[in-house]
Amino acid sequence: MFITVAGEKKEVKDGLTVAQLIVDENVETPMYVTVSINDEFVESGKFEDTVLNDGDNVEFLYFMGGGQ
Amino acid sequence: MIILTKSDYNRIVEHALRELPDEACGLIAGKIEDNDKIIKKVYLLTNIDHSNEHFSLDPKEQLEAIKDMRACGFVPLGNWHSHPESPSRPSDEDKRLAYDSKASYMILSLMDRESPVLNSFKIQGDNAEKEELVIE
């Protein structure tokens, strides 16, 4: 199947989970990453259980914060 | 070197003053030419912590900004935030949460409300290195 990751269309295996995609994409500091699928945010505790579908649009957002 | 237009600098300062007493924050995007970062667009985002001492970008706004950058042909260059009551240098928390060593972290100090100070840093671990900032 085909999905779009960070604007780039790519072929992935059927049944791919968000957790597996994070590994495949070599996402750095995954503990600070928020994932959206088709503009809907995935709860961080559900990465293992969330299966991607053909045509999904996935974005990785890196937490940005700090303080004075 | 990182280059920011005077009008974008003014937008940052005006937004940060408007958000007082809270910290203000946002993203910067643009192009990289040779080793220079040229900021083409500044995003003014919501600090969802609504705090005088902390900031976190609103993920929904961050997502919209990322899509806008892509549509404009820009790359993410880093982020910016204000320090309402402290100098323009990364705090321990800023360093701890700066996980991208290639990003620029811009910090606007509003300690002197009449004379804001903006600096840009690269951060790797506990080391923060000030980079040359040109406002033109």
N, CA and C atoms of all chains as a GROMACS GRO file, in nm:
protein
  612
    1MET      N    1   0.086  -0.119   0.000
    1MET     CA    2   0.000   0.000   0.000
    1MET      C    3   0.089   0.124   0.000
    2PHE      N    4   0.026   0.236  -0.029
    2PHE     CA    5   0.102   0.362  -0.033
    2PHE      C    6   0.050   0.458   0.075
    3ILE      N    7   0.143   0.518   0.144
    3ILE     CA    8   0.109   0.623   0.239
    3ILE      C    9   0.199   0.744   0.213
    4THR      N   10   0.163   0.856   0.269
    4THR     CA   11   0.246   0.975   0.256
    4THR      C   12   0.303   1.009   0.394
    5VAL      N   13   0.435   1.017   0.402
    5VAL     CA   14   0.502   1.047   0.528
    5VAL      C   15   0.577   1.178   0.514
    6ALA      N   16   0.539   1.276   0.595
    6ALA     CA   17   0.604   1.407   0.589
    6ALA      C   18   0.608   1.461   0.446
    7GLY      N   19   0.497   1.441   0.375
    7GLY     CA   20   0.486   1.496   0.240
    7GLY      C   21   0.540   1.408   0.131
    8GLU      N   22   0.601   1.295   0.169
    8GLU     CA   23   0.664   1.207   0.069
    8GLU      C   24   0.587   1.076   0.057
    9LYS      N   25   0.543   1.047  -0.064
    9LYS     CA   26   0.467   0.925  -0.086
    9LYS      C   27   0.561   0.806  -0.089
   10LYS      N   28   0.524   0.698  -0.018
   10LYS     CA   29   0.609   0.580  -0.018
   10LYS      C   30   0.526   0.453  -0.002
   11GLU      N   31   0.583   0.344  -0.051
   11GLU     CA   32   0.516   0.215  -0.042
   11GLU      C   33   0.559   0.146   0.086
   12VAL      N   34   0.462   0.095   0.158
   12VAL     CA   35   0.492   0.023   0.282
   12VAL      C   36   0.410  -0.107   0.283
   13LYS      N   37   0.447  -0.195   0.374
   13LYS     CA   38   0.375  -0.322   0.379
   13LYS      C   39   0.238  -0.304   0.444
   14ASP      N   40   0.145  -0.386   0.403
   14ASP     CA   41   0.011  -0.382   0.462
   14ASP      C   42   0.021  -0.414   0.611
   15GLY      N   43  -0.065  -0.351   0.689
   15GLY     CA   44  -0.071  -0.380   0.832
   15GLY      C   45   0.034  -0.307   0.914
   16LEU      N   46   0.107  -0.216   0.850
   16LEU     CA   47   0.212  -0.143   0.923
   16LEU      C   48   0.151  -0.061   1.036
   17THR      N   49   0.212  -0.067   1.153
   17THR     CA   50   0.164   0.015   1.264
   17THR      C   51   0.246   0.143   1.273
   18VAL      N   52   0.192   0.237   1.349
   18VAL     CA   53   0.264   0.363   1.370
   18VAL      C   54   0.398   0.336   1.438
   19ALA      N   55   0.398   0.245   1.534
   19ALA     CA   56   0.523   0.213   1.606
   19ALA      C   57   0.628   0.160   1.509
   20GLN      N   58   0.585   0.073   1.416
   20GLN     CA   59   0.680   0.018   1.319
   20GLN      C   60   0.730   0.126   1.223
   21LEU      N   61   0.638   0.214   1.186
   21LEU     CA   62   0.678   0.322   1.096
   21LEU      C   63   0.782   0.412   1.161
   22ILE      N   64   0.766   0.437   1.290
   22ILE     CA   65   0.862   0.521   1.362
   22ILE      C   66   1.002   0.457   1.355
   23VAL      N   67   1.005   0.326   1.369
   23VAL     CA   68   1.135   0.255   1.359
   23VAL      C   69   1.188   0.262   1.217
   24ASP      N   70   1.100   0.231   1.120
   24ASP     CA   71   1.143   0.229   0.979
   24ASP      C   72   1.194   0.365   0.933
   25GLU      N   73   1.134   0.470   0.986
   25GLU     CA   74   1.172   0.605   0.944
   25GLU      C   75   1.291   0.659   1.023
   26ASN      N   76   1.344   0.579   1.112
   26ASN     CA   77   1.458   0.621   1.196
   26ASN      C   78   1.428   0.752   1.268
   27VAL      N   79   1.309   0.761   1.322
   27VAL     CA   80   1.271   0.882   1.394
   27VAL      C   81   1.357   0.898   1.518
   28GLU      N   82   1.423   1.014   1.526
   28GLU     CA   83   1.507   1.039   1.643
   28GLU      C   84   1.419   1.082   1.760
   29THR      N   85   1.464   1.050   1.877
   29THR     CA   86   1.393   1.086   2.001
   29THR      C   87   1.242   1.062   1.989
   30PRO      N   88   1.203   0.935   1.965
   30PRO     CA   89   1.060   0.906   1.946
   30PRO      C   90   0.974   0.943   2.067
   31MET      N   91   1.037   0.951   2.184
   31MET     CA   92   0.958   0.988   2.302
   31MET      C   93   0.907   1.132   2.294
   32TYR      N   94   0.967   1.212   2.206
   32TYR     CA   95   0.925   1.351   2.191
   32TYR      C   96   0.844   1.375   2.063
   33VAL      N   97   0.797   1.264   2.004
   33VAL     CA   98   0.727   1.278   1.876
   33VAL      C   99   0.577   1.259   1.893
   34THR      N  100   0.504   1.349   1.830
   34THR     CA  101   0.359   1.335   1.817
   34THR      C  102   0.332   1.296   1.673
   35VAL      N  103   0.237   1.205   1.656
   35VAL     CA  104   0.206   1.156   1.521
   35VAL      C  105   0.064   1.196   1.485
   36SER      N  106   0.049   1.245   1.364
   36SER     CA  107  -0.086   1.270   1.313
   36SER      C  108  -0.109   1.186   1.188
   37ILE      N  109  -0.230   1.136   1.178
   37ILE     CA  110  -0.272   1.062   1.058
   37ILE      C  111  -0.394   1.135   1.003
   38ASN      N  112  -0.382   1.182   0.883
   38ASN     CA  113  -0.492   1.258   0.819
   38ASN      C  114  -0.541   1.370   0.911
   39ASP      N  115  -0.444   1.440   0.970
   39ASP     CA  116  -0.468   1.556   1.057
   39ASP      C  117  -0.529   1.522   1.193
   40GLU      N  118  -0.539   1.393   1.224
   40GLU     CA  119  -0.588   1.352   1.355
   40GLU      C  120  -0.468   1.301   1.437
   41PHE      N  121  -0.454   1.350   1.560
   41PHE     CA  122  -0.340   1.308   1.641
   41PHE      C  123  -0.364   1.170   1.703
   42VAL      N  124  -0.257   1.092   1.704
   42VAL     CA  125  -0.263   0.957   1.762
   42VAL      C  126  -0.211   0.966   1.906
   43GLU      N  127  -0.285   0.910   2.000
   43GLU     CA  128  -0.238   0.911   2.138
   43GLU      C  129  -0.107   0.831   2.145
   44SER      N  130  -0.012   0.885   2.222
   44SER     CA  131   0.121   0.823   2.224
   44SER      C  132   0.116   0.679   2.274
   45GLY      N  133   0.020   0.646   2.358
   45GLY     CA  134   0.010   0.509   2.407
   45GLY      C  135  -0.051   0.412   2.308
   46LYS      N  136  -0.091   0.463   2.193
   46LYS     CA  137  -0.158   0.376   2.095
   46LYS      C  138  -0.078   0.355   1.967
   47PHE      N  139   0.049   0.389   1.971
   47PHE     CA  140   0.132   0.372   1.851
   47PHE      C  141   0.139   0.225   1.808
   48GLU      N  142   0.148   0.135   1.909
   48GLU     CA  143   0.161  -0.008   1.877
   48GLU      C  144   0.034  -0.063   1.814
   49ASP      N  145  -0.079  -0.006   1.852
   49ASP     CA  146  -0.208  -0.062   1.810
   49ASP      C  147  -0.267   0.007   1.688
   50THR      N  148  -0.209   0.117   1.648
   50THR     CA  149  -0.267   0.193   1.537
   50THR      C  150  -0.210   0.144   1.404
   51VAL      N  151  -0.297   0.086   1.325
   51VAL     CA  152  -0.256   0.031   1.195
   51VAL      C  153  -0.285   0.134   1.086
   52LEU      N  154  -0.187   0.151   1.000
   52LEU     CA  155  -0.202   0.249   0.891
   52LEU      C  156  -0.279   0.188   0.774
   53ASN      N  157  -0.348   0.274   0.702
   53ASN     CA  158  -0.426   0.230   0.587
   53ASN      C  159  -0.374   0.295   0.459
   54ASP      N  160  -0.405   0.232   0.350
   54ASP     CA  161  -0.364   0.284   0.220
   54ASP      C  162  -0.415   0.428   0.203
   55GLY      N  163  -0.328   0.515   0.161
   55GLY     CA  164  -0.366   0.653   0.137
   55GLY      C  165  -0.351   0.745   0.258
   56ASP      N  166  -0.312   0.690   0.372
   56ASP     CA  167  -0.297   0.773   0.492
   56ASP      C  168  -0.187   0.877   0.472
   57ASN      N  169  -0.209   0.991   0.537
   57ASN     CA  170  -0.112   1.100   0.534
   57ASN      C  171  -0.056   1.116   0.676
   58VAL      N  172   0.070   1.082   0.693
   58VAL     CA  173   0.129   1.079   0.827
   58VAL      C  174   0.229   1.193   0.844
   59GLU      N  175   0.221   1.256   0.959
   59GLU     CA  176   0.318   1.360   0.993
   59GLU      C  177   0.379   1.330   1.129
   60PHE      N  178   0.508   1.354   1.141
   60PHE     CA  179   0.576   1.345   1.270
   60PHE      C  180   0.601   1.487   1.321
   61LEU      N  181   0.556   1.514   1.439
   61LEU     CA  182   0.579   1.645   1.499
   61LEU      C  183   0.668   1.630   1.620
   62TYR      N  184   0.774   1.704   1.623
   62TYR     CA  185   0.867   1.695   1.735
   62TYR      C  186   0.829   1.795   1.842
   63PHE      N  187   0.818   1.747   1.964
   63PHE     CA  188   0.783   1.836   2.074
   63PHE      C  189   0.884   1.950   2.081
   64MET      N  190   0.833   2.070   2.095
   64MET     CA  191   0.922   2.184   2.114
   64MET      C  192   0.874   2.262   2.236
   65GLY      N  193   0.963   2.274   2.329
   65GLY     CA  194   0.928   2.347   2.451
   65GLY      C  195   1.054   2.387   2.525
   66GLY      N  196   1.034   2.454   2.635
   66GLY     CA  197   1.146   2.500   2.715
   66GLY      C  198   1.096   2.591   2.824
   67GLY      N  199   1.185   2.672   2.875
   67GLY     CA  200   1.144   2.763   2.980
   67GLY      C  201   1.258   2.848   3.026
   68GLN      N  202   1.225   2.965   3.080
   68GLN     CA  203   1.331   3.057   3.119
   68GLN      C  204   1.390   3.021   3.254
   69MET      N  205   2.575   3.157   0.996
   69MET     CA  206   2.499   3.282   1.006
   69MET      C  207   2.352   3.255   0.983
   70ILE      N  208   2.268   3.327   1.057
   70ILE     CA  209   2.124   3.318   1.037
   70ILE      C  210   2.070   3.459   1.013
   71ILE      N  211   1.987   3.472   0.912
   71ILE     CA  212   1.944   3.605   0.868
   71ILE      C  213   1.793   3.619   0.887
   72LEU      N  214   1.755   3.728   0.950
   72LEU     CA  215   1.614   3.757   0.980
   72LEU      C  216   1.582   3.897   0.930
   73THR      N  217   1.466   3.912   0.868
   73THR     CA  218   1.431   4.047   0.822
   73THR      C  219   1.388   4.132   0.943
   74LYS      N  220   1.403   4.261   0.927
   74LYS     CA  221   1.364   4.354   1.033
   74LYS      C  222   1.213   4.343   1.060
   75SER      N  223   1.135   4.325   0.954
   75SER     CA  224   0.990   4.317   0.974
   75SER      C  225   0.952   4.190   1.051
   76ASP      N  226   1.020   4.078   1.023
   76ASP     CA  227   0.992   3.956   1.099
   76ASP      C  228   1.040   3.971   1.244
   77TYR      N  229   1.153   4.039   1.261
   77TYR     CA  230   1.199   4.066   1.398
   77TYR      C  231   1.092   4.146   1.473
   78ASN      N  232   1.039   4.246   1.408
   78ASN     CA  233   0.936   4.328   1.473
   78ASN      C  234   0.812   4.246   1.506
   79ARG      N  235   0.774   4.154   1.417
   79ARG     CA  236   0.658   4.069   1.444
   79ARG      C  237   0.682   3.984   1.569
   80ILE      N  238   0.802   3.929   1.581
   80ILE     CA  239   0.834   3.848   1.699
   80ILE      C  240   0.823   3.932   1.826
   81VAL      N  241   0.884   4.049   1.823
   81VAL     CA  242   0.884   4.135   1.942
   81VAL      C  243   0.742   4.177   1.978
   82GLU      N  244   0.666   4.219   1.877
   82GLU     CA  245   0.529   4.263   1.905
   82GLU      C  246   0.444   4.150   1.962
   83HIS      N  247   0.460   4.031   1.906
   83HIS     CA  248   0.384   3.916   1.957
   83HIS      C  249   0.425   3.884   2.100
   84ALA      N  250   0.555   3.884   2.124
   84ALA     CA  251   0.604   3.851   2.258
   84ALA      C  252   0.557   3.953   2.362
   85LEU      N  253   0.555   4.079   2.325
   85LEU     CA  254   0.507   4.182   2.418
   85LEU      C  255   0.358   4.165   2.444
   86ARG      N  256   0.286   4.130   2.340
   86ARG     CA  257   0.141   4.112   2.351
   86ARG      C  258   0.108   3.993   2.443
   87GLU      N  259   0.195   3.892   2.443
   87GLU     CA  260   0.168   3.770   2.520
   87GLU      C  261   0.211   3.782   2.666
   88LEU      N  262   0.278   3.889   2.702
   88LEU     CA  263   0.320   3.905   2.842
   88LEU      C  264   0.199   3.897   2.934
   89PRO      N  265   0.210   3.840   3.054
   89PRO     CA  266   0.336   3.798   3.118
   89PRO      C  267   0.386   3.660   3.075
   90ASP      N  268   0.312   3.593   2.983
   90ASP     CA  269   0.352   3.458   2.944
   90ASP      C  270   0.469   3.461   2.846
   91GLU      N  271   0.538   3.351   2.838
   91GLU     CA  272   0.635   3.332   2.732
   91GLU      C  273   0.560   3.318   2.600
   92ALA      N  274   0.620   3.369   2.495
   92ALA     CA  275   0.564   3.353   2.361
   92ALA      C  276   0.658   3.260   2.282
   93CYS      N  277   0.605   3.203   2.175
   93CYS     CA  278   0.686   3.105   2.102
   93CYS      C  279   0.641   3.091   1.958
   94GLY      N  280   0.722   3.026   1.879
   94GLY     CA  281   0.687   3.004   1.740
   94GLY      C  282   0.795   2.929   1.666
   95LEU      N  283   0.780   2.925   1.537
   95LEU     CA  284   0.873   2.851   1.451
   95LEU      C  285   0.935   2.944   1.348
   96ILE      N  286   1.049   2.902   1.295
   96ILE     CA  287   1.112   2.977   1.187
   96ILE      C  288   1.138   2.879   1.072
   97ALA      N  289   1.120   2.930   0.951
   97ALA     CA  290   1.140   2.846   0.833
   97ALA      C  291   1.201   2.930   0.722
   98GLY      N  292   1.263   2.861   0.628
   98GLY     CA  293   1.322   2.936   0.518
   98GLY      C  294   1.408   2.849   0.432
   99LYS      N  295   1.523   2.900   0.396
   99LYS     CA  296   1.613   2.828   0.307
   99LYS      C  297   1.754   2.826   0.366
  100ILE      N  298   1.829   2.726   0.324
  100ILE     CA  299   1.970   2.718   0.364
  100ILE      C  300   2.054   2.734   0.237
  101GLU      N  301   2.136   2.837   0.235
  101GLU     CA  302   2.223   2.862   0.120
  101GLU      C  303   2.367   2.867   0.168
  102ASP      N  304   2.450   2.783   0.110
  102ASP     CA  305   2.584   2.758   0.163
  102ASP      C  306   2.566   2.716   0.309
  103ASN      N  307   2.623   2.787   0.401
  103ASN     CA  308   2.602   2.750   0.541
  103ASN      C  309   2.509   2.849   0.612
  104ASP      N  310   2.449   2.938   0.534
  104ASP     CA  311   2.365   3.042   0.594
  104ASP      C  312   2.218   3.000   0.597
  105LYS      N  313   2.155   3.027   0.708
  105LYS     CA  314   2.010   3.005   0.718
  105LYS      C  315   1.941   3.138   0.693
  106ILE      N  316   1.851   3.137   0.598
  106ILE     CA  317   1.778   3.259   0.564
  106ILE      C  318   1.632   3.239   0.603
  107ILE      N  319   1.590   3.312   0.702
  107ILE     CA  320   1.452   3.297   0.751
  107ILE      C  321   1.358   3.370   0.656
  108LYS      N  322   1.267   3.293   0.598
  108LYS     CA  323   1.170   3.350   0.504
  108LYS      C  324   1.034   3.368   0.568
  109LYS      N  325   1.009   3.292   0.674
  109LYS     CA  326   0.878   3.303   0.736
  109LYS      C  327   0.888   3.272   0.886
  110VAL      N  328   0.824   3.356   0.964
  110VAL     CA  329   0.818   3.337   1.109
  110VAL      C  330   0.674   3.302   1.145
  111TYR      N  331   0.659   3.198   1.224
  111TYR     CA  332   0.526   3.156   1.268
  111TYR      C  333   0.507   3.192   1.415
  112LEU      N  334   0.397   3.257   1.443
  112LEU     CA  335   0.363   3.296   1.580
  112LEU      C  336   0.262   3.194   1.632
  113LEU      N  337   0.307   3.110   1.725
  113LEU     CA  338   0.221   3.002   1.772
  113LEU      C  339   0.176   3.026   1.915
  114THR      N  340   0.080   2.946   1.956
  114THR     CA  341   0.028   2.956   2.092
  114THR      C  342   0.114   2.875   2.189
  115ASN      N  343   0.147   2.937   2.300
  115ASN     CA  344   0.214   2.866   2.409
  115ASN      C  345   0.105   2.797   2.491
  116ILE      N  346   0.090   2.667   2.472
  116ILE     CA  347  -0.021   2.598   2.540
  116ILE      C  348   0.004   2.583   2.690
  117ASP      N  349   0.124   2.614   2.736
  117ASP     CA  350   0.149   2.614   2.881
  117ASP      C  351   0.093   2.742   2.945
  118HIS      N  352   0.075   2.846   2.865
  118HIS     CA  353   0.028   2.976   2.916
  118HIS      C  354   0.100   3.009   3.046
  119SER      N  355   0.231   3.008   3.038
  119SER     CA  356   0.315   3.023   3.156
  119SER      C  357   0.418   3.132   3.136
  120ASN      N  358   0.459   3.190   3.246
  120ASN     CA  359   0.565   3.289   3.247
  120ASN      C  360   0.704   3.223   3.245
  121GLU      N  361   0.707   3.092   3.272
  121GLU     CA  362   0.835   3.023   3.287
  121GLU      C  363   0.856   2.905   3.192
  122HIS      N  364   0.751   2.866   3.122
  122HIS     CA  365   0.763   2.750   3.032
  122HIS      C  366   0.688   2.777   2.902
  123PHE      N  367   0.728   2.701   2.800
  123PHE     CA  368   0.648   2.706   2.678
  123PHE      C  369   0.644   2.568   2.613
  124SER      N  370   0.532   2.540   2.548
  124SER     CA  371   0.517   2.425   2.459
  124SER      C  372   0.436   2.472   2.340
  125LEU      N  373   0.483   2.437   2.221
  125LEU     CA  374   0.409   2.476   2.101
  125LEU      C  375   0.278   2.398   2.093
  126ASP      N  376   0.175   2.465   2.042
  126ASP     CA  377   0.047   2.399   2.017
  126ASP      C  378   0.066   2.300   1.901
  127PRO      N  379   0.048   2.170   1.924
  127PRO     CA  380   0.073   2.071   1.816
  127PRO      C  381  -0.013   2.094   1.692
  128LYS      N  382  -0.137   2.137   1.711
  128LYS     CA  383  -0.223   2.159   1.594
  128LYS      C  384  -0.169   2.273   1.509
  129GLU      N  385  -0.127   2.380   1.574
  129GLU     CA  386  -0.070   2.492   1.500
  129GLU      C  387   0.064   2.454   1.439
  130GLN      N  388   0.138   2.372   1.510
  130GLN     CA  389   0.267   2.325   1.460
  130GLN      C  390   0.247   2.243   1.332
  131LEU      N  391   0.145   2.159   1.333
  131LEU     CA  392   0.114   2.078   1.214
  131LEU      C  393   0.078   2.168   1.096
  132GLU      N  394  -0.004   2.268   1.121
  132GLU     CA  395  -0.042   2.360   1.013
  132GLU      C  396   0.080   2.435   0.961
  133ALA      N  397   0.168   2.473   1.053
  133ALA     CA  398   0.290   2.545   1.012
  133ALA      C  399   0.380   2.457   0.925
  134ILE      N  400   0.395   2.332   0.965
  134ILE     CA  401   0.479   2.239   0.888
  134ILE      C  402   0.424   2.222   0.747
  135LYS      N  403   0.292   2.210   0.738
  135LYS     CA  404   0.232   2.194   0.605
  135LYS      C  405   0.248   2.320   0.521
  136ASP      N  406   0.238   2.434   0.588
  136ASP     CA  407   0.256   2.561   0.517
  136ASP      C  408   0.401   2.576   0.467
  137MET      N  409   0.495   2.537   0.552
  137MET     CA  410   0.637   2.544   0.511
  137MET      C  411   0.658   2.461   0.385
  138ARG      N  412   0.603   2.342   0.386
  138ARG     CA  413   0.620   2.252   0.272
  138ARG      C  414   0.558   2.314   0.147
  139ALA      N  415   0.438   2.370   0.163
  139ALA     CA  416   0.369   2.431   0.050
  139ALA      C  417   0.448   2.549  -0.006
  140CYS      N  418   0.519   2.619   0.082
  140CYS     CA  419   0.597   2.736   0.040
  140CYS      C  420   0.737   2.698  -0.011
  141GLY      N  421   0.773   2.571   0.003
  141GLY     CA  422   0.906   2.529  -0.039
  141GLY      C  423   1.014   2.566   0.061
  142PHE      N  424   0.976   2.586   0.186
  142PHE     CA  425   1.072   2.619   0.291
  142PHE      C  426   1.105   2.495   0.374
  143VAL      N  427   1.216   2.504   0.444
  143VAL     CA  428   1.251   2.397   0.538
  143VAL      C  429   1.243   2.453   0.680
  144PRO      N  430   1.212   2.366   0.776
  144PRO     CA  431   1.213   2.412   0.916
  144PRO      C  432   1.355   2.449   0.957
  145LEU      N  433   1.370   2.564   1.018
  145LEU     CA  434   1.504   2.608   1.061
  145LEU      C  435   1.521   2.604   1.212
  146GLY      N  436   1.410   2.603   1.286
  146GLY     CA  437   1.419   2.601   1.431
  146GLY      C  438   1.298   2.665   1.494
  147ASN      N  439   1.317   2.712   1.614
  147ASN     CA  440   1.206   2.779   1.682
  147ASN      C  441   1.254   2.903   1.756
  148TRP      N  442   1.159   2.976   1.807
  148TRP     CA  443   1.193   3.094   1.888
  148TRP      C  444   1.100   3.098   2.009
  149HIS      N  445   1.148   3.155   2.116
  149HIS     CA  446   1.059   3.182   2.230
  149HIS      C  447   1.113   3.299   2.308
  150SER      N  448   1.028   3.351   2.394
  150SER     CA  449   1.069   3.469   2.472
  150SER      C  450   1.100   3.431   2.615
  151HIS      N  451   1.186   3.510   2.674
  151HIS     CA  452   1.214   3.503   2.817
  151HIS      C  453   1.167   3.636   2.876
  152PRO      N  454   1.050   3.638   2.936
  152PRO     CA  455   0.997   3.766   2.984
  152PRO      C  456   1.083   3.833   3.092
  153GLU      N  457   1.148   3.750   3.174
  153GLU     CA  458   1.219   3.809   3.288
  153GLU      C  459   1.364   3.764   3.299
  154SER      N  460   1.418   3.703   3.198
  154SER     CA  461   1.556   3.653   3.210
  154SER      C  462   1.632   3.681   3.080
  155PRO      N  463   1.763   3.665   3.085
  155PRO     CA  464   1.846   3.701   2.968
  155PRO      C  465   1.820   3.612   2.847
  156SER      N  466   1.874   3.656   2.735
  156SER     CA  467   1.862   3.583   2.609
  156SER      C  468   1.970   3.478   2.602
  157ARG      N  469   1.950   3.372   2.677
  157ARG     CA  470   2.041   3.257   2.671
  157ARG      C  471   1.961   3.134   2.714
  158PRO      N  472   1.998   3.016   2.660
  158PRO     CA  473   1.921   2.896   2.690
  158PRO      C  474   1.925   2.860   2.838
  159SER      N  475   1.811   2.833   2.895
  159SER     CA  476   1.804   2.785   3.032
  159SER      C  477   1.838   2.636   3.034
  160ASP      N  478   1.852   2.579   3.152
  160ASP     CA  479   1.876   2.435   3.161
  160ASP      C  480   1.762   2.358   3.096
  161GLU      N  481   1.640   2.406   3.114
  161GLU     CA  482   1.526   2.338   3.052
  161GLU      C  483   1.531   2.351   2.900
  162ASP      N  484   1.569   2.469   2.853
  162ASP     CA  485   1.583   2.486   2.707
  162ASP      C  486   1.682   2.385   2.650
  163LYS      N  487   1.793   2.368   2.720
  163LYS     CA  488   1.895   2.274   2.671
  163LYS      C  489   1.845   2.130   2.677
  164ARG      N  490   1.777   2.098   2.785
  164ARG     CA  491   1.730   1.960   2.801
  164ARG      C  492   1.631   1.922   2.692
  165LEU      N  493   1.553   2.020   2.647
  165LEU     CA  494   1.448   1.990   2.549
  165LEU      C  495   1.489   2.025   2.405
  166ALA      N  496   1.616   2.061   2.388
  166ALA     CA  497   1.665   2.091   2.254
  166ALA      C  498   1.733   1.966   2.198
  167TYR      N  499   1.658   1.885   2.128
  167TYR     CA  500   1.709   1.755   2.084
  167TYR      C  501   1.762   1.758   1.941
  168ASP      N  502   1.744   1.872   1.872
  168ASP     CA  503   1.789   1.880   1.733
  168ASP      C  504   1.912   1.970   1.724
  169SER      N  505   2.027   1.908   1.708
  169SER     CA  506   2.151   1.986   1.710
  169SER      C  507   2.166   2.074   1.586
  170LYS      N  508   2.087   2.046   1.481
  170LYS     CA  509   2.097   2.127   1.359
  170LYS      C  510   2.005   2.249   1.364
  171ALA      N  511   1.911   2.250   1.456
  171ALA     CA  512   1.813   2.358   1.462
  171ALA      C  513   1.873   2.484   1.524
  172SER      N  514   1.812   2.596   1.489
  172SER     CA  515   1.845   2.722   1.556
  172SER      C  516   1.739   2.750   1.661
  173TYR      N  517   1.787   2.787   1.779
  173TYR     CA  518   1.696   2.818   1.890
  173TYR      C  519   1.712   2.967   1.920
  174MET      N  520   1.611   3.043   1.883
  174MET     CA  521   1.617   3.187   1.902
  174MET      C  522   1.544   3.224   2.032
  175ILE      N  523   1.610   3.309   2.110
  175ILE     CA  524   1.554   3.348   2.239
  175ILE      C  525   1.551   3.500   2.248
  176LEU      N  526   1.432   3.551   2.274
  176LEU     CA  527   1.411   3.695   2.286
  176LEU      C  528   1.396   3.730   2.434
  177SER      N  529   1.488   3.808   2.485
  177SER     CA  530   1.477   3.854   2.623
  177SER      C  531   1.399   3.985   2.628
  178LEU      N  532   1.301   3.988   2.720
  178LEU     CA  533   1.222   4.109   2.740
  178LEU      C  534   1.247   4.166   2.880
  179MET      N  535   1.363   4.134   2.934
  179MET     CA  536   1.396   4.189   3.067
  179MET      C  537   1.386   4.340   3.065
  180ASP      N  538   1.442   4.400   2.961
  180ASP     CA  539   1.427   4.544   2.939
  180ASP      C  540   1.322   4.559   2.829
  181ARG      N  541   1.202   4.594   2.869
  181ARG     CA  542   1.091   4.598   2.773
  181ARG      C  543   1.117   4.696   2.658
  182GLU      N  544   1.196   4.798   2.687
  182GLU     CA  545   1.224   4.899   2.584
  182GLU      C  546   1.335   4.856   2.489
  183SER      N  547   1.414   4.762   2.533
  183SER     CA  548   1.528   4.717   2.450
  183SER      C  549   1.537   4.565   2.449
  184PRO      N  550   1.447   4.500   2.376
  184PRO     CA  551   1.454   4.353   2.368
  184PRO      C  552   1.586   4.306   2.310
  185VAL      N  553   1.627   4.186   2.350
  185VAL     CA  554   1.751   4.128   2.298
  185VAL      C  555   1.720   3.991   2.239
  186LEU      N  556   1.754   3.975   2.112
  186LEU     CA  557   1.732   3.847   2.044
  186LEU      C  558   1.865   3.785   2.008
  187ASN      N  559   1.882   3.659   2.050
  187ASN     CA  560   2.000   3.582   2.010
  187ASN      C  561   1.957   3.448   1.955
  188SER      N  562   2.045   3.389   1.878
  188SER     CA  563   2.017   3.257   1.822
  188SER      C  564   2.128   3.161   1.862
  189PHE      N  565   2.087   3.039   1.896
  189PHE     CA  566   2.182   2.941   1.948
  189PHE      C  567   2.168   2.808   1.877
  190LYS      N  568   2.277   2.736   1.872
  190LYS     CA  569   2.274   2.594   1.842
  190LYS      C  570   2.303   2.522   1.972
  191ILE      N  571   2.228   2.418   1.996
  191ILE     CA  572   2.239   2.351   2.126
  191ILE      C  573   2.264   2.202   2.102
  192GLN      N  574   2.366   2.154   2.169
  192GLN     CA  575   2.395   2.011   2.165
  192GLN      C  576   2.429   1.966   2.306
  193GLY      N  577   2.341   1.888   2.363
  193GLY     CA  578   2.360   1.849   2.502
  193GLY      C  579   2.358   1.971   2.592
  194ASP      N  580   2.461   1.982   2.675
  194ASP     CA  581   2.468   2.097   2.766
  194ASP      C  582   2.535   2.218   2.703
  195ASN      N  583   2.581   2.201   2.580
  195ASN     CA  584   2.654   2.310   2.516
  195ASN      C  585   2.563   2.394   2.426
  196ALA      N  586   2.562   2.522   2.451
  196ALA     CA  587   2.487   2.616   2.367
  196ALA      C  588   2.586   2.711   2.303
  197GLU      N  589   2.583   2.714   2.171
  197GLU     CA  590   2.676   2.801   2.099
  197GLU      C  591   2.596   2.910   2.028
  198LYS      N  592   2.630   3.035   2.059
  198LYS     CA  593   2.563   3.147   1.993
  198LYS      C  594   2.605   3.152   1.848
  199GLU      N  595   2.507   3.170   1.759
  199GLU     CA  596   2.541   3.182   1.618
  199GLU      C  597   2.520   3.327   1.574
  200GLU      N  598   2.590   3.362   1.470
  200GLU     CA  599   2.581   3.500   1.421
  200GLU      C  600   2.442   3.526   1.366
  201LEU      N  601   2.377   3.628   1.420
  201LEU     CA  602   2.242   3.665   1.378
  201LEU      C  603   2.248   3.802   1.310
  202VAL      N  604   2.196   3.806   1.188
  202VAL     CA  605   2.191   3.932   1.114
  202VAL      C  606   2.045   3.971   1.097
  203ILE      N  607   2.010   4.089   1.144
  203ILE     CA  608   1.874   4.141   1.126
  203ILE      C  609   1.883   4.254   1.026
  204GLU      N  610   1.818   4.234   0.910
  204GLU     CA  611   1.838   4.334   0.804
  204GLU      C  612   1.706   4.371   0.738
   0.00000   0.00000   0.00000
